[in-house]
């Protein structure tokens, strides 16, 4: 598929961690980039050349006005960050998605990218495969799964050109410090004692550049239409090893292993199979996890 000279892309949630990195890449490609979020970007995430729009995707009438303009690609990274409010989480992650799809269905968009979650699988057999039966536990994961089912219905009904990426734990520079990796890094840099579990869990971490590369690769690839792809490294890391590696590089900080108990329903191993995305999109994650982690540590050194 040939792309026209000036590509128009709108990133829902473009002021967030993933949105920032995606927008930055698209600006470098000389695309016309729009970012739609409830808030203005933080100073450290402001990108020159991006057109910032403030709007809540649960407000359908306001959203319609923004989509009077035609966009080639719509990337949905939006949704309520604080999942403690069940009603708001459901509204933003499911009803907000429905609003977007209903509005852009009448447009001639080339691709709608939905960022789902590996948590949609619930306690499905490991490694997760895209055909696994999903049994999501939390309202956030349930809302994401409802969004997935809605998009599948739209594809069956009208061949709506979506692709879903079920994302695992993304990390990299400019991530908020309430996430696991930056939280550990900042605690060590500040030489703090910090509570954690025994660290027996295995989790899948994927570098932000790999996430952006997968999204970009899907946009002009017709093979991705109507597809769900797991987006992770496919190689889980033991959380205790992760913490000890970060501490060894910083040479400060004191993790209090075992100070926090595992949740009763917490799974010890969570990771995906990435065979499908390798085959259909010819995408592979960067192999050098620890090098990417060192680069991320170095970024946060400058934030102190």
N, C-alpha and C positions, 0 to 999 in steps of 0.2 A: 504494500500500500504506500503510495507516494504522499508525503506530508507537504502541505502548502508552506510557503516561505515564512510567514509570520504565524506561528502556532499560538493559540490562545488557550491558556490553562488556568483553571480556578482550583485552588487548594482549600478545601473546607478544614478548618483547624490549622491554617498555615502559619500561625504564630507559635505553635507548639514545637516540641523537639524534632519530630520527624518532618513536620511541615517546613520548619526552618531550613533543614538540610536539603529537602526536595526543592524548595523555592530557590535556594542558592544555586543548585545545579541547573535548574531550568533557566535562570537569568544568564548563567554562563553560556547556555546554548542559544542565547538571543531570542528566547521565547517571550511572549507577553504574559506576565505572571500576575494573577490576582490571588489575594489571600482573604478568605472570609472567616472571621472569628468573632466571638462575643466581646473580646478585649483587644486593645491595641497591643502590638508586640513589645516585649521587654526590650530595653535599650540594647542588650547584648545580642538580641535576635532580630534587630531591625536590619533589613536588606534594602539598599538603594536600588531603585528600579522596580520594586514590587508595589503593586497597587493594593493598599490595605482597605478592606471593607468591614465595617462592624455590623454584624447581624446574628441573630439567634435562629438556627435552622428549624426550631419548633414553631417559629412565627411565619406561617405559610404565606400570608399576604405580602409581608416585607420581602420574603425570599423571591416571590414571583417577580417583583420589580427588578431585582438584581439579575435575574435570568431572562430579562427581556433582551439582553445581549447574548450573542451566540458564543459558545466556547467549544473548542475541539475536545478537550479532556476535562473531566470532573474527577477530582481525587477526594474521597471522603475520609478524612482523618479526624473528623469532628466528634464531639460528644462530651458529656459531663465528666470531669476529671475526678471529682469527689464522689465515689460510688456509695457512700454511706446514706445518701438520700435516694431511696429506691425509686420514688416517683420521677424525680428529675433524671435519674440514670436511664430509666425506661423511655421517657419522653425523648431525650436527646439521642440515644443510640438506636432506637427503633422508630419512633414516630418522626424524628428528624430525618432519618434515612428515607422513610416513605415520602415525606414532603419533597425531598430532593428528587427522588426518582419520578414521582408523579409530575413534577414541573418540567424536568429535562426530557421526559419520554417523548414529548411533542417536538423536541429539538433534534437537530441532526448531529448529535455528538458522536465522536468516534469511539470513545471508551469511557466507562464509568468505573473507577477503581474504588473498591470498598476494602478498608482495613478491618479485618475480623480479628479473631484471637484463637490461639491454641487452646484456651480455656473452654471453648465451645465443646470440646470433646468430653469434658468431665473426666470420669474414671475409665474411659475407653482403654483398650489394650495398647501397650507401649511396644514399638514406636507408633505414634498416631499416623494413620493414613487417611487420605481425603474421603475415602468411602466408609470410614468407621461410623458406627452409630453414635450420635452425639447425645450426651446426657449432662448438659451444663448445670452447674450447681448454683452460682450466685445470680442475682438479678442482672448484673453487668453481662455475664457470659450468656445468660438466657436472652437478653436483649440483642446481643450480637448474633446469636443463633436464629432468632426470629427475623432479623435483617437478612441473614443468609437465605432463609427459606423464602422470604418475600422476593428477593432478587432471582432465585431459581424459578419461581413462578412467573416472574416478568419475562424471563428468557424463553421459557416454554410457550408463553402466551404471545409475545411480540418480538422475540429475538433481541431483547434489550441488551446492548453490548457491554455487559459488566465483566469484571474479573474480581475475585475475592482473594486476598492474601490473609491466611490465618497466621498472624505474627506471634513469635515467641518473644524472648526478652531482648529487646534492642538496647544497645548502649553506645556511648560515644560522647564527644565534646558537646557542651551546651545543654546537657540533660539536667532536669531539675534534681535537686539534691534529696528529694523524697523517694528516689528510686534506689534499688539495692546497690549497684556498683558505685554511683557517685556518693551515696551515703557512707559506704565503707571507706572510699578514698578520702573524703573530707574529714571523717573521724580520725583516720590515721594521720593526715596532714596536720591536724590540730592537736595531735598526740592525746586523744581522748580515750578513756575506757568506754567501750560500747557493748551493749548487750546483744547477744545473738543466740540462735539455736546451736545445737551441737554441730550443725553443718553437714548432716548426713544426706541431705537432699541432693539430687542431681537435677540441674536445670540447664536449659538450652539458651545460650546467649549468642546474639548476632550483631555484628558491627553495623552502625548506621549507614555507612557507605554501601554495604551489600543490600540493605533494604531499599535504598534509593535506586540502585542499579536494577533491581528486580522490577520496581514500579515502572521505571523508564522503559525497560525492555518489553514490558507487556503492552505498552500503549499502541504500538503500530503492528502488533502481532495478532493476526486474526485467530490463531490457534488458542489464544487466551480467552476468547469470547465464551461466556457462560461457564467458566472454569473456576474451581477452587484450588488454590495452591498453598501448601504449608510453606512458611517462610521462616526458616531457622538455620542453624548450622548442621543439624542432624547428629551432633556429637556433644552429649551432655557433659557438663563440668560439675564436679562435686563442690558444693558451696564452701565447705571448709577449706578446700584447696584454693579456691578463688580468693577467700579472705586472707589466707596465709601468703599467697603470691603478692597481693597488693601490699600487705604489711612488710614483706621482705624487700620490696622495691622502695618503699617510703622510709623504712627503718624506724617507724614510730607507730604509736597507737597500741591499744591493748584490747583485743576482742575477748569478751567474757563468754566463752563457749558454754552452752547449756543454760544460760541465764533466762532464756525464753524457751518455753515448751512448744513443741510442734502442735498445730491444731489437730483435733481428733480425726478430721477428714482429709488432712494434708497428705498428698501423694509423695512418696519418696523419689520417684523417677518420673520426669515429664520431659519428653522430647519427641520430635516428629521424624517421620521418614521424609526425605526431600527428593526421592526418586522422580516424582512426577514433574516437579519444576525443572529439574535437570534435563529431563527428556524433552518436555514440550517447549520450554523457553531457553534451553541451552544456557542456563544460569547455574553458577556455582558460587558458594561463599568463599571469601578470602580465607585461606588455610591458616594464616598466622594470627590466631586468637590472642596470644600473649603479647605479640608486638602491638596489635591494635589496643590492647588493654594498657600497655605502657604509654602509648601516645595519648590515651584518654587521661591517664594519671598526670602526665606532663601538662595537659590543658588545665587541669584543676589546680596545679601548683601556682598558676598565674592568677587564680581567682581568690587566693588567700589574702 
